Amino acid sequence: MTSPDKETAGGNAVEISGLHKSFGTNEVLRGIDFHVAAGEVVCVIGPSGSGKSTLLRCVNLLEEPSAGTIRVVGADVTDREVDIDAVRRRIGMVFQSFNLFPHLTALGNVMIAQRKVLKRDKAEAERVARENLERVGLADKVSSYPAQLSGGQQQRVAIARALAMGPEVMLFDEPTSALDPELVGDVLGVMRGLAETGMTMLVVTHEMSFAQEVADRVVFMDGGVVVEEGPPARVIGDPAHERTRTFLSRVLDPAAARVGEGE
């Protein structure tokens, strides 16, 4: 599948309107409205517990919204009649944990969903798998098992696995949070490369430098709502809201973060 152009009618790959999500009496999302244009990179930032990951999981219907609508590549995923499996085939998702099959090689991990979900024959699935492992810089690791790979390499296999399905939208949920600091750069480099190709990306991240460099827009969430959004130069560089300023001062200044830990 090819990604629609930003300038096409509508132009939005993801449209979220009035999104609420509660777990029992805990209302995690309190009315979210925003969109991701086709070909756009949107980074969602905010403190732990602000609802960022829940928002992302609702987009893929891994969590069912309590209210509101979500449209992804033209399909209303909140419509009970929607073929969610068909929609999910158009969405790639990369989690904090790598979720690789330990008994399969890197090549096998990238092939398996192609075979089972897309029903590709073995030769085609292997060709696509090798292409995407090369794309993430792991052409020399096709025969390695997850236990033989670093965390960063495992995460890049997970990205290759998602890309092999030909998604129109990529969702990333804190993809570097489980990695040692020295391994983060390679994963972010792959994501930068994807952005340069025009891939539509919705990224929950705590990597502010990545958001500043790569994002078209940054969304700051707190308490289950969008506090502010806009170009990274404004939201990160010159935030309008005090809550955003406080969060960024602690993220960008570890000393300030330690002072605030008791609050």
C-alpha positions in Angstrom: 0.0 0.0 0.0 1.1 3.5 -0.6 0.7 6.4 1.8 -1.8 9.1 0.8 -0.2 12.4 0.0 -0.5 15.2 2.6 -2.3 17.3 0.1 -5.0 14.8 -0.8 -8.6 15.5 0.2 -9.0 15.2 3.9 -5.3 14.5 4.2 -5.5 12.9 7.7 -4.2 9.5 8.4 -5.5 9.6 12.0 -8.4 11.6 13.3 -9.3 11.5 17.0 -12.5 13.2 18.3 -13.8 13.4 21.8 -11.8 10.4 23.0 -12.5 9.2 26.5 -11.1 6.1 28.2 -11.8 5.0 31.8 -10.6 2.0 33.7 -13.3 1.5 36.3 -13.5 4.9 38.1 -10.2 6.0 36.8 -10.7 8.3 33.8 -7.4 8.2 31.9 -8.4 10.1 28.8 -10.7 13.1 29.2 -11.7 14.2 25.8 -8.8 14.1 23.3 -9.1 15.9 19.9 -6.3 15.9 17.4 -5.2 14.5 14.1 -2.1 13.2 12.3 -1.9 14.2 8.6 -0.7 11.7 6.1 3.1 11.9 6.0 3.3 13.8 9.2 5.4 12.9 12.3 3.6 13.7 15.6 5.4 13.2 18.9 3.4 12.9 22.1 5.2 14.0 25.3 4.1 14.3 28.9 4.6 12.9 32.4 4.0 9.3 33.3 0.4 8.6 33.9 -0.8 11.4 31.5 -2.5 8.9 29.2 0.0 8.9 26.3 0.3 5.1 25.9 -3.4 4.6 26.5 -4.1 7.0 23.6 -1.8 5.1 21.3 -3.4 1.8 22.3 -6.8 3.2 21.6 -5.8 4.1 18.0 -5.0 0.4 17.3 -8.0 -0.6 19.4 -5.8 -2.6 21.8 -7.8 -0.6 24.3 -11.5 0.1 23.6 -12.4 3.7 24.0 -15.2 4.6 26.5 -16.4 7.4 24.2 -15.4 9.3 21.1 -14.4 8.3 17.6 -11.0 7.4 16.0 -10.6 7.2 12.2 -7.4 5.5 10.9 -6.7 5.6 7.1 -10.4 6.4 6.5 -11.8 3.6 8.7 -13.7 4.3 11.9 -12.1 1.9 14.3 -14.7 2.7 17.0 -17.5 1.4 14.7 -18.6 -2.0 16.0 -19.0 -3.2 12.4 -15.4 -2.3 11.4 -13.1 -5.1 10.3 -10.5 -4.3 12.9 -8.1 -6.9 11.6 -8.2 -5.4 8.2 -7.5 -1.9 9.7 -4.6 -3.3 11.8 -2.9 -4.6 8.8 -2.5 -1.0 7.7 -1.0 0.0 11.0 2.4 -0.9 12.3 3.0 -0.7 16.1 6.3 -0.8 18.0 6.1 -1.3 21.8 8.5 -0.6 24.6 9.2 -4.3 24.9 10.3 -6.0 21.7 7.9 -9.0 21.8 10.1 -11.2 19.6 9.7 -14.9 19.4 12.8 -16.3 21.2 12.8 -19.5 19.1 12.9 -17.7 15.8 15.8 -15.9 14.1 15.6 -12.3 13.2 14.6 -13.4 9.7 11.9 -15.7 11.1 10.5 -13.0 13.4 10.1 -10.7 10.4 8.6 -13.4 8.2 6.0 -15.0 10.5 3.3 -12.3 10.4 3.7 -12.0 6.7 3.1 -15.7 6.3 0.2 -16.0 8.8 -1.6 -12.7 8.3 -0.8 -11.6 4.7 -0.6 -15.2 3.4 2.6 -14.5 1.5 4.5 -17.5 0.3 7.8 -18.3 1.9 10.0 -16.8 -0.8 8.2 -13.5 -0.9 8.1 -13.2 2.9 11.8 -13.9 3.1 12.6 -11.3 0.4 10.6 -8.7 2.1 12.1 -9.6 5.5 15.6 -9.4 4.2 14.8 -6.0 2.6 13.5 -4.6 5.9 16.2 -6.0 8.1 18.7 -4.3 5.7 16.6 -1.1 6.0 17.1 -1.1 9.8 20.8 -1.9 9.5 20.7 -5.6 10.4 21.4 -7.4 7.1 24.2 -9.2 8.9 22.0 -10.5 11.7 19.3 -12.4 9.8 20.4 -15.7 11.3 20.7 -14.4 14.9 18.2 -15.3 17.6 16.9 -12.5 20.0 19.1 -13.7 22.8 22.1 -13.1 20.6 21.1 -9.5 19.9 21.4 -6.3 22.0 18.2 -4.6 23.1 18.7 -2.0 20.4 19.1 -4.6 17.7 16.0 -6.4 19.0 14.0 -3.2 18.8 15.2 -2.7 15.2 14.0 -6.2 14.4 10.6 -5.3 15.8 10.6 -2.2 13.6 11.5 -4.3 10.6 8.7 -6.8 11.4 6.2 -3.9 11.5 7.5 -2.4 8.2 7.4 -5.8 6.5 3.6 -5.6 6.7 3.5 -2.5 4.5 1.8 -0.2 7.0 0.4 3.2 6.1 0.8 4.5 9.7 3.5 3.6 12.3 2.8 3.9 16.0 5.7 3.9 18.4 5.1 3.6 22.2 8.2 4.8 24.0 10.4 2.6 21.7 13.7 3.5 23.4 12.6 3.4 27.1 13.8 -0.1 27.7 17.2 0.5 26.1 20.5 1.3 27.6 21.5 4.9 26.7 24.2 3.9 24.3 21.8 1.8 22.3 19.1 4.5 21.9 20.8 6.3 19.0 20.6 3.4 16.5 16.9 3.0 17.0 16.2 6.8 16.7 18.4 6.8 13.6 16.1 4.2 12.0 13.1 6.3 13.0 14.6 9.4 11.5 15.1 7.5 8.3 11.5 6.5 8.2 10.4 10.1 8.8 12.6 11.2 5.8 10.7 8.7 3.5 7.4 10.3 4.4 6.1 7.6 6.7 3.1 8.7 8.9 4.3 8.4 12.5 2.6 8.8 15.9 5.4 8.6 18.5 5.0 8.6 22.3 8.5 9.5 23.5 10.6 11.0 26.2 13.4 11.8 23.8 13.1 15.6 23.5 16.0 16.0 21.1 14.3 13.5 18.7 11.0 15.3 19.0 12.7 18.7 18.3 14.6 17.4 15.3 12.1 15.1 13.6 8.5 16.0 14.6 6.3 18.1 12.5 4.2 18.7 15.6 4.5 18.0 19.3 1.5 17.2 21.5 1.9 17.8 25.3 -0.5 15.7 27.4 -1.1 15.9 31.1 -4.0 14.5 33.2 -5.6 12.8 30.2 -6.0 16.0 28.1 -4.0 17.8 25.4 -2.5 20.8 27.2 -1.0 22.2 24.0 0.3 21.3 20.6 2.2 22.9 17.8 5.6 22.9 16.1 8.4 21.6 18.3 10.2 25.0 18.2 7.1 26.5 20.0 5.9 23.7 22.3 9.4 22.6 23.4 11.3 25.8 22.7 8.7 28.3 23.9 5.8 26.6 25.6 2.7 28.6 26.3 1.4 26.8 29.4 3.0 26.7 32.8 2.4 22.9 33.1 4.4 22.4 29.9 7.2 24.6 31.1 7.4 22.8 34.4 7.5 19.4 32.7 10.2 20.4 30.2 12.3 22.0 32.9 12.4 18.7 34.8 13.0 16.6 31.6 15.7 18.8 30.2 17.3 19.6 33.6 17.8 16.4 35.7 18.8 18.4 38.8 15.4 20.1 38.7 13.7 16.8 38.2 15.4 15.4 41.4 14.3 18.4 43.4 10.7 17.8 42.3 10.6 14.1 42.9 8.9 14.4 46.2 6.0 16.4 44.9 
